[in-house]
Amino acid sequence: MKVILKENMDNLGYIGDVVEVNKGYARNFLFPRGLAIEYTSGNLKSMEHLKQKEWEKRNREILEAKELADKLNNLDIVFKAKAGKDGKLFGSITNKDIAQYLMDNYQIEIDRKKIEYDDTMKKIGDYPVSIRLHKEVNARLNVIIAPEEEIKKEESISDEDLKNKAK
């Protein structure tokens, strides 16, 4: 029996593909779960239209993600935190803090679950952070954690000076 796939299936094919399957597999598995529809010329035309719309939507999402990645790439954000004499923070900087910083300072809304980093940010220093904007698009930014005490001593300190001290 010929069917048109409505979802990507690992063993069968991709959305809009016409594939040959057993009648029982189509009736008992694919059709009830909405994974495929019966092959007819009308269904084929409607699936082609849906496939084209999905393709345009995907391309638009990738383009928007790339534009946002251009804004975020190689961006340095500086956090001022209380730290002990050995450079250990009283707490840590989390992905929620990074998302809030981006929203407050750059009006860029990022889901905190899409912010990824290797080390926990519990010490003074630089940390590379990756932001997953789309399946195919990632942005990289640098988080710099500077001690709050130094900022109180030198009130006219700039972000550039903080970057140099954190290194």
C-alpha positions as CSV (number, residue, x, y, z in Angstrom):
1,M,0.0,0.0,0.0
2,K,1.3,3.5,-0.9
3,V,1.2,6.2,1.8
4,I,2.4,9.8,2.1
5,L,4.4,10.5,5.2
6,K,3.3,13.4,7.4
7,E,6.3,13.1,9.8
8,N,10.0,12.2,9.4
9,M,10.4,8.5,10.1
10,D,13.9,7.0,10.7
11,N,13.2,3.8,8.8
12,L,10.8,5.0,6.1
13,G,11.6,8.5,4.9
14,Y,10.9,12.2,5.3
15,I,7.8,14.4,5.3
16,G,6.0,14.3,1.9
17,D,7.7,11.1,0.7
18,V,5.6,8.5,-0.9
19,V,6.5,5.0,0.4
20,E,5.3,1.5,0.0
21,V,4.3,-0.2,3.3
22,N,2.2,-3.3,4.4
23,K,-1.5,-2.6,4.7
24,G,-1.6,-3.7,8.3
25,Y,1.3,-1.4,9.2
26,A,-0.5,1.5,7.6
27,R,-3.9,0.8,9.1
28,N,-2.8,-0.2,12.6
29,F,0.2,2.1,13.2
30,L,0.7,5.0,10.7
31,F,-2.8,6.2,10.2
32,P,-4.0,6.1,13.8
33,R,-0.9,8.0,15.0
34,G,-1.3,10.6,12.2
35,L,2.2,9.7,10.8
36,A,0.9,9.1,7.2
37,I,-2.1,9.5,4.9
38,E,-3.3,7.3,2.1
39,Y,-1.7,8.0,-1.3
40,T,-4.1,9.8,-3.7
41,S,-3.4,12.5,-6.2
42,G,-5.4,15.0,-4.0
43,N,-3.5,14.1,-0.9
44,L,-0.2,14.3,-2.8
45,K,-0.9,17.9,-3.9
46,S,-1.9,19.0,-0.4
47,M,1.2,17.4,1.1
48,E,3.4,19.1,-1.5
49,H,1.8,22.4,-0.4
50,L,2.3,21.7,3.3
51,K,5.9,20.6,2.6
52,Q,6.6,23.9,0.8
53,K,5.1,25.9,3.7
54,E,7.2,23.9,6.2
55,W,10.3,24.5,4.1
56,E,9.7,28.3,4.0
57,K,9.0,28.4,7.8
58,R,12.2,26.5,8.5
59,N,14.3,28.8,6.3
60,R,12.8,31.9,8.0
61,E,13.6,30.5,11.4
62,I,17.2,29.7,10.4
63,L,17.6,33.2,9.0
64,E,16.3,34.9,12.2
65,A,18.6,32.6,14.3
66,K,21.6,33.6,12.2
67,E,20.9,37.3,12.6
68,L,20.6,36.9,16.3
69,A,23.8,34.8,16.4
70,D,25.6,37.6,14.6
71,K,24.6,40.0,17.4
72,L,25.6,37.6,20.1
73,N,28.8,36.1,18.7
74,N,31.9,37.2,20.5
75,L,29.9,39.3,22.9
76,D,31.5,39.8,26.3
77,I,29.2,40.2,29.3
78,V,30.5,41.2,32.7
79,F,29.1,40.1,36.0
80,K,30.2,41.7,39.3
81,A,30.0,39.3,42.1
82,K,31.0,39.0,45.7
83,A,34.1,36.7,46.0
84,G,36.4,35.5,48.7
85,K,40.2,36.2,48.7
86,D,40.9,33.0,46.7
87,G,38.5,34.2,43.9
88,K,35.7,31.8,44.8
89,L,32.2,33.3,44.5
90,F,29.6,33.4,47.3
91,G,27.2,31.5,45.0
92,S,27.5,31.1,41.2
93,I,26.4,32.6,37.9
94,T,23.7,30.5,36.3
95,N,22.1,30.3,32.8
96,K,19.1,32.2,34.3
97,D,21.4,35.1,35.3
98,I,22.9,35.2,31.8
99,A,19.4,35.2,30.2
100,Q,18.3,38.0,32.5
101,Y,21.4,40.0,31.7
102,L,20.8,39.7,28.0
103,M,17.2,40.7,28.4
104,D,18.0,43.7,30.7
105,N,21.0,45.1,28.7
106,Y,20.3,44.1,25.1
107,Q,16.6,43.3,25.0
108,I,17.3,39.9,23.7
109,E,15.1,37.2,25.0
110,I,16.8,33.8,25.2
111,D,15.3,30.7,26.8
112,R,17.6,29.8,29.7
113,K,17.5,26.1,28.8
114,K,19.3,26.9,25.5
115,I,22.3,28.4,27.3
116,E,25.0,25.8,27.7
117,Y,28.5,25.9,29.3
118,D,31.0,23.3,30.5
119,D,32.2,24.5,33.9
120,T,30.1,25.9,36.7
121,M,30.7,29.6,37.2
122,K,31.9,29.7,40.8
123,K,35.2,31.5,40.4
124,I,36.5,34.8,39.1
125,G,37.4,34.5,35.4
126,D,36.3,34.1,31.8
127,Y,33.8,31.4,30.8
128,P,32.9,30.5,27.2
129,V,29.1,30.0,26.8
130,S,27.2,28.5,23.9
131,I,23.6,29.4,23.1
132,R,21.6,27.0,21.0
133,L,19.4,29.3,18.9
134,H,18.2,26.7,16.4
135,K,19.1,23.0,15.6
136,E,21.6,24.3,13.1
137,V,22.6,27.7,14.6
138,N,24.7,28.3,17.7
139,A,26.1,31.5,19.1
140,R,29.1,31.9,21.4
141,L,29.7,34.6,24.0
142,N,32.1,35.1,26.8
143,V,31.0,35.6,30.4
144,I,33.5,37.5,32.6
145,I,33.1,37.4,36.3
146,A,34.8,40.2,38.2
147,P,35.0,40.6,42.0
148,E,32.7,43.2,43.4
149,E,35.3,44.5,45.9
150,E,37.6,45.9,43.1
151,I,34.6,47.7,41.6
152,K,34.0,49.5,44.9
153,K,37.6,50.6,45.2
154,E,37.8,51.8,41.6
155,E,34.4,53.3,40.8
156,S,35.4,54.6,37.4
157,I,36.5,51.2,36.2
158,S,35.4,50.3,32.7
159,D,34.2,46.9,31.3
160,E,37.5,46.7,29.3
161,D,39.5,47.1,32.5
162,L,37.4,44.3,34.1
163,K,38.2,42.0,31.2
164,N,41.9,42.5,31.6
165,K,41.8,42.0,35.4
166,A,39.7,38.8,35.1
167,K,42.4,37.3,32.8
